[in-house]
Amino acid sequence: MPSHSALEEVIVTAQKREENVQSIPIAVTALSEETIRNANMLNMDDVSRQVPGFTVSTYNPVTPQPFIRGVGSSPSDAGSDASVGVFIDGVYAGRAGGYRADMFDIQRVEVLRGPQGTLFGRNVAGGALNILTNMPTREFAANLELTAGDYDLWGIKGMLNGPLGENFAARLAFAGRQRDGDTDNTVTGNELRDEDNKSVRGRMRWDASENFSALLSADYTKDELKGPAARNYEGADPFVVLDSVGIGFLAPALLPTSSDAFKIEAAVDGYAEREMYSGTLQLDWQIPLGTITSVSAYRNSEYDFLDDVFGLAFQPASGLAPLLTNYADEDSHQYSQELRITSTTAHLVWTAGLYYLREEVDR
C-alpha cells in the first residue's frame, strides 16, 4: 500500500488568536519547542541563523539590533526605539537590553516579516518577534538538563510543573550557563568573551471557571560578562584597516596578533553587566461576543557596559584610551496595559483593543 504523510499542524498567535500558520495572510516563520531544543538555540542570535531574512547585529552582548528583511535600527540611545518589535508572552520589550537573554522552557518563537502595526502598534516597521514560554498545566512534569564543554563550559536547565490545588497550576523554570573567555587580550593578559548567565521564571494559572482564567508570570535574569572583544579583526589585513584612518604605518606595533582570531590588543578589557526582571498579569473572560483579554505588565532593565572601540594597544597613560572607549549605563522602567476583545463568527473574524505604554529611561 502507498504510504501517506501529512504536515504537522503549526498553531501561531501572529494575529492575537490561535490559528493554523497556513491559514493566515502573514509571512511568518514559527519555531516549535522541539525545533528549538534539537537545534540547541540559546538566544536570539541562534534564532536568526534558522530564519530566512532575520539577522541580529550585536555590537555589545546586552544591546542587540534585530533586522528583518534589512529593516531595523542601530541607535540605542534613550530616545531611540527599535524598528523590529520584540514581544515576550505578549508583552512588548521596549529596550534592546531587555530581551537578549537565554531562551529556556520556550513553547514557540514566531518571526513575523514586514510591517505589523495594525495589531502590534508602533516600532514594528520591519516586523515582530514573538517569544512564547510554556504555560503551567495540571499534569506533573519535571526535567533537568546539564551541559559541559570546552573553556570550562557548564550549563543547567530545569523545569518543574504541576497542580497546586483544584483550580491552580504552576510552573517554575530556570537556567544557568558559565564559560571562560575564548579570546586573549595580549595587553592586559585577561580572557574576554566569557559567559555568566542566570535566569529564573515562574508562572501560575488559576482556572476559576470555564469562562474566566488568570495567569501570573514573573522572571529574573542576571548577566556578568567580561569584554566582548567586539573589535577583534579576525584575520583582516591590519594595514587596510589602519590606513583608512591614516595610521597604517603603526600596524606592526599596534596589532602584532591581528591574524589570530582569538587574540586582540586592547587598552581596556571592558565588561557588560545586566539585570532584568518583570511581572505580568493576564486575565481572560469568555463572553457571548468573544474573548476579552487584559494584559498588565511591568518590565525593568538595568545594564552598563564598557567597550574598547578600536582594539588598539594605546595605554591609558598616553591620554588616547579614553577617546577610544564606549561606555553606557542605563536604567529603564516600563509599564503597559493592553485590553482587547477577539471574536470569531461564521462570517466575520475581528479584534479590537486599547493599549497604553509608559516608559522611563535614564541613560
C-alpha positions as CSV (number, residue, x, y, z in Angstrom):
1,M,0.0,0.0,0.0
2,P,1.3,3.5,-0.8
3,S,2.5,5.5,2.3
4,H,0.9,8.8,3.1
5,S,2.4,11.6,5.1
6,A,0.9,14.9,6.3
7,L,2.4,18.1,7.5
8,E,2.1,18.7,11.2
9,E,-0.3,21.5,12.1
10,V,1.5,24.6,13.4
11,I,-0.5,26.9,15.6
12,V,0.6,30.5,16.0
13,T,-0.8,33.7,17.6
14,A,0.5,36.1,15.0
15,Q,-2.9,37.7,14.8
16,K,-3.6,37.8,18.6
17,R,-5.5,34.5,18.4
18,E,-4.6,30.8,17.9
19,E,-4.6,29.9,14.2
20,N,-3.0,27.5,11.8
21,V,0.1,29.1,10.3
22,Q,-1.1,28.1,6.8
23,S,-4.3,30.0,7.1
24,I,-3.1,33.5,7.9
25,P,-2.0,36.2,5.4
26,I,1.3,36.9,7.1
27,A,4.8,35.9,6.2
28,V,5.7,34.1,9.4
29,T,8.3,31.5,10.5
30,A,7.4,29.5,13.6
31,L,9.9,27.5,15.6
32,S,8.5,24.9,17.8
33,E,9.8,23.8,21.2
34,E,11.2,20.6,19.6
35,T,13.0,22.6,16.9
36,I,14.5,25.0,19.4
37,R,15.7,22.1,21.6
38,N,17.1,20.0,18.8
39,A,19.0,23.0,17.3
40,N,20.3,23.9,20.7
41,M,19.1,27.5,20.3
42,L,20.3,29.6,23.3
43,N,19.2,33.1,22.4
44,M,18.0,35.4,19.6
45,D,21.3,35.1,17.7
46,D,20.6,31.4,17.2
47,V,17.1,32.0,16.0
48,S,18.4,34.4,13.4
49,R,20.6,31.6,12.0
50,Q,17.4,29.4,11.4
51,V,15.1,32.1,10.0
52,P,15.5,33.5,6.4
53,G,15.5,37.3,6.3
54,F,16.1,37.7,10.0
55,T,19.5,38.9,11.3
56,V,20.8,40.2,14.6
57,S,23.7,42.7,14.7
58,T,25.3,42.6,18.2
59,Y,27.8,45.4,18.9
60,N,27.6,44.5,22.6
61,P,26.0,41.4,24.2
62,V,23.4,43.5,26.0
63,T,22.4,45.7,23.1
64,P,21.3,43.5,20.2
65,Q,20.0,45.1,16.9
66,P,17.4,42.8,15.1
67,F,16.8,43.3,11.4
68,I,14.0,41.7,9.3
69,R,14.3,41.9,5.5
70,G,17.0,44.5,6.1
71,V,14.8,46.8,8.1
72,G,15.9,47.6,11.7
73,S,17.5,50.2,13.9
74,S,21.1,50.5,15.2
75,P,20.9,53.5,17.6
76,S,20.5,52.5,21.3
77,D,20.3,56.0,23.0
78,A,17.4,56.8,25.4
79,G,15.3,58.5,22.7
80,S,15.6,55.7,20.1
81,D,13.2,52.8,19.5
82,A,13.7,49.7,17.5
83,S,12.1,49.1,14.1
84,V,11.6,45.4,15.0
85,G,9.4,44.8,18.0
86,V,10.1,42.0,20.4
87,F,7.2,40.6,22.5
88,I,7.7,38.1,25.3
89,D,4.5,36.3,26.3
90,G,2.5,39.1,24.7
91,V,4.4,42.0,26.4
92,Y,6.4,44.5,24.4
93,A,10.0,44.8,25.4
94,G,10.9,48.4,24.7
95,R,14.7,48.4,25.3
96,A,17.2,46.3,23.4
97,G,19.0,45.4,26.7
98,G,15.8,43.9,28.0
99,Y,15.3,41.0,25.7
100,R,18.5,39.4,24.6
101,A,18.7,36.7,27.3
102,D,19.0,33.0,27.4
103,M,16.0,31.2,25.9
104,F,14.7,28.3,28.1
105,D,11.4,26.4,28.5
106,I,10.2,28.1,25.3
107,Q,7.0,26.9,23.7
108,R,7.4,28.7,20.4
109,V,9.2,31.5,18.6
110,E,7.4,33.4,15.8
111,V,9.1,35.7,13.4
112,L,6.7,38.0,11.5
113,R,8.1,39.7,8.5
114,G,7.0,43.1,7.3
115,P,5.1,45.9,9.0
116,Q,2.8,44.6,11.8
117,G,1.5,47.9,13.1
118,T,-2.2,47.0,12.8
119,L,-2.1,44.5,15.6
120,F,1.2,45.3,17.4
121,G,1.3,49.1,17.4
122,R,4.4,51.2,16.9
123,N,8.0,50.1,16.3
124,V,7.2,47.1,14.1
125,A,8.0,48.6,10.7
126,G,10.4,45.8,10.0
127,G,8.4,43.0,11.7
128,A,7.8,41.5,15.1
129,L,9.4,38.7,17.1
130,N,7.0,36.7,19.4
131,I,8.6,34.6,22.2
132,L,6.1,32.4,24.0
133,T,7.1,30.4,27.1
134,N,5.4,27.2,28.2
135,M,2.2,27.5,30.1
136,P,1.5,25.8,33.5
137,T,-0.5,22.6,33.2
138,R,-2.2,20.4,35.8
139,E,-0.1,17.4,34.9
140,F,3.0,16.8,36.9
141,A,6.2,17.1,34.9
142,A,9.9,17.8,35.6
143,N,13.1,17.8,33.7
144,L,16.8,18.7,34.2
145,E,19.4,19.2,31.5
146,L,23.2,19.5,32.2
147,T,25.7,20.7,29.7
148,A,29.5,20.7,29.7
149,G,32.1,21.7,27.1
150,D,35.5,23.2,26.4
151,Y,36.7,26.5,28.0
152,D,35.2,25.1,31.3
153,L,31.7,25.4,30.0
154,W,28.9,24.2,32.2
155,G,25.2,24.8,31.9
156,I,22.0,23.8,33.6
157,K,18.3,24.0,32.6
158,G,15.4,22.7,34.5
159,M,11.6,22.8,34.9
160,L,9.0,21.8,37.5
161,N,5.3,21.8,36.6
162,G,2.2,20.6,38.4
163,P,-1.1,21.3,40.2
164,L,-1.3,23.5,43.3
165,G,-4.9,22.8,44.1
166,E,-8.2,22.1,42.4
167,N,-8.1,25.1,40.1
168,F,-4.4,26.1,40.3
169,A,-1.3,25.1,38.3
170,A,2.2,26.4,38.5
171,R,5.5,26.1,36.5
172,L,9.0,27.0,37.6
173,A,11.8,27.1,35.1
174,F,15.5,28.1,35.5
175,A,18.7,28.2,33.5
176,G,22.4,28.9,34.2
177,R,25.4,29.0,31.9
178,Q,29.1,29.8,32.6
179,R,32.1,29.6,30.3
180,D,35.6,31.0,30.4
181,G,36.6,33.5,27.7
182,D,37.9,32.3,24.3
183,T,39.8,35.4,23.3
184,D,43.0,36.7,25.0
185,N,43.8,40.3,25.4
186,T,47.5,40.4,25.0
187,V,47.8,43.8,26.6
188,T,46.1,43.0,29.9
189,G,46.6,39.3,29.9
190,N,42.9,38.6,30.6
191,E,40.4,36.4,28.7
192,L,37.4,38.0,27.1
193,R,34.1,36.9,25.6
194,D,33.1,34.7,28.5
195,E,29.6,33.7,29.6
196,D,27.9,34.0,33.0
197,N,24.1,34.0,32.8
198,K,21.5,33.1,35.4
199,S,17.7,33.2,34.8
200,V,14.5,32.0,36.5
201,R,10.8,32.2,35.6
202,G,7.7,31.4,37.5
203,R,4.1,31.2,36.2
204,M,0.9,30.4,38.0
205,R,-2.5,29.8,36.3
206,W,-5.9,30.0,38.0
207,D,-8.9,28.5,36.1
208,A,-11.7,30.0,38.2
209,S,-14.4,28.7,35.8
210,E,-15.0,27.7,32.2
211,N,-15.3,31.4,31.4
212,F,-12.5,33.1,33.4
213,S,-8.8,32.4,34.0
214,A,-5.9,34.4,35.4
215,L,-2.2,33.9,34.6
216,L,0.5,35.5,36.8
217,S,4.1,35.5,35.5
218,A,7.4,36.8,36.8
219,D,11.0,36.4,35.7
220,Y,14.5,37.5,36.6
221,T,17.8,37.4,34.7
222,K,21.3,38.5,35.5
223,D,24.4,38.6,33.3
224,E,28.0,39.4,34.3
225,L,30.3,39.3,31.3
226,K,33.9,40.4,30.5
227,G,34.6,42.4,27.4
228,P,33.1,41.1,24.2
229,A,36.2,41.7,22.1
230,A,33.9,43.2,19.6
231,R,36.7,44.8,17.5
232,N,38.7,41.6,17.0
233,Y,39.9,41.8,13.4
234,E,39.9,38.0,13.0
235,G,42.3,37.8,10.1
236,A,41.6,41.1,8.4
237,D,44.6,42.9,7.0
238,P,45.5,45.5,9.7
239,F,47.2,47.8,7.2
240,V,44.0,48.2,5.3
241,V,42.0,48.9,8.4
242,L,44.6,51.4,9.8
243,D,45.4,53.0,6.5
244,S,41.7,54.2,6.4
245,V,42.4,56.3,9.5
246,G,45.9,57.4,8.4
247,I,48.0,55.3,10.9
248,G,48.7,52.2,8.9
249,F,52.5,52.6,9.4
250,L,51.9,51.8,13.1
251,A,50.2,48.5,12.3
252,P,53.0,46.1,13.3
253,A,53.3,47.8,16.7
254,L,49.6,48.2,17.3
255,L,48.3,44.9,16.1
256,P,51.0,42.2,16.4
257,T,48.5,39.4,16.7
258,S,45.7,40.6,14.4
259,S,46.0,37.4,12.3
260,D,44.9,35.3,15.3
261,A,41.1,35.2,15.6
262,F,41.4,34.5,19.4
263,K,43.8,37.4,20.3
264,I,43.3,41.1,20.5
265,E,45.3,44.1,21.7
266,A,43.1,46.5,23.8
267,A,44.0,49.1,26.4
268,V,40.9,48.0,28.5
269,D,39.2,44.7,28.8
270,G,35.7,46.1,29.0
271,Y,32.7,44.4,30.6
272,A,28.9,44.1,30.3
273,E,26.6,43.7,33.3
274,R,22.8,43.4,33.1
275,E,19.9,42.7,35.5
276,M,16.3,42.3,34.3
277,Y,13.0,41.4,36.0
278,S,9.4,41.7,35.0
279,G,5.8,40.8,36.2
280,T,2.7,40.2,34.1
281,L,-0.9,39.5,34.9
282,Q,-3.2,38.3,32.1
283,L,-6.9,37.9,32.6
284,D,-9.2,36.2,30.1
285,W,-13.0,36.3,30.1
286,Q,-15.2,34.3,27.7
287,I,-18.4,36.2,26.9
288,P,-21.1,35.5,24.2
289,L,-19.5,38.2,22.0
290,G,-16.0,36.7,22.2
291,T,-12.9,36.7,24.5
292,I,-11.9,39.7,26.5
293,T,-8.2,39.8,27.4
294,S,-6.4,42.1,29.8
295,V,-2.6,42.1,30.0
296,S,-1.0,44.3,32.7
297,A,2.8,44.3,32.8
298,Y,5.9,45.9,34.3
299,R,9.4,45.4,33.0
300,N,12.7,46.7,34.5
301,S,16.1,46.6,32.7
302,E,19.4,47.8,34.2
303,Y,22.7,47.4,32.4
304,D,26.1,49.1,31.9
305,F,29.0,48.2,29.6
306,L,32.4,49.5,28.7
307,D,34.0,48.6,25.3
308,D,37.3,49.3,23.7
309,V,36.1,50.6,20.3
310,F,39.1,50.0,18.1
311,G,41.1,47.3,20.0
312,L,44.3,49.3,19.7
313,A,47.0,48.9,22.4
314,F,47.2,52.6,23.5
315,Q,48.0,52.7,27.1
316,P,45.9,54.8,29.5
317,A,48.9,57.0,30.2
318,S,49.0,58.1,26.6
319,G,45.8,60.0,27.1
320,L,44.3,58.4,24.0
321,A,42.5,55.4,25.6
322,P,39.5,57.4,26.9
323,L,38.8,58.6,23.4
324,L,38.6,55.1,22.1
325,T,36.1,53.5,24.5
326,N,32.3,53.4,24.6
327,Y,30.5,53.4,27.9
328,A,26.8,53.3,28.8
329,D,24.8,53.0,32.0
330,E,21.1,52.6,31.5
331,D,18.1,52.0,33.8
332,S,14.6,51.7,32.3
333,H,11.2,51.1,33.7
334,Q,8.2,50.1,31.5
335,Y,4.5,49.9,32.4
336,S,2.0,48.6,29.8
337,Q,-1.7,47.8,29.8
338,E,-3.5,46.1,26.9
339,L,-7.2,45.5,26.7
340,R,-8.6,43.7,23.7
341,I,-11.6,41.6,22.5
342,T,-11.4,38.9,19.9
343,S,-14.5,37.4,18.2
344,T,-15.0,34.7,15.6
345,T,-18.4,34.2,13.9
346,A,-19.5,32.2,10.9
347,H,-18.9,35.2,8.6
348,L,-16.5,37.5,10.4
349,V,-13.3,37.4,12.5
350,W,-12.4,40.6,14.3
351,T,-10.2,42.1,17.0
352,A,-10.4,45.5,18.8
353,G,-8.3,46.8,21.6
354,L,-6.7,49.6,23.6
355,Y,-3.1,49.9,24.6
356,Y,-1.2,52.0,27.0
357,L,2.6,52.2,27.4
358,R,4.7,54.4,29.7
359,E,8.5,54.1,29.6
360,E,11.1,55.8,31.7
361,V,14.7,55.6,30.6
362,D,17.7,57.0,32.5
363,R,20.9,56.6,30.4
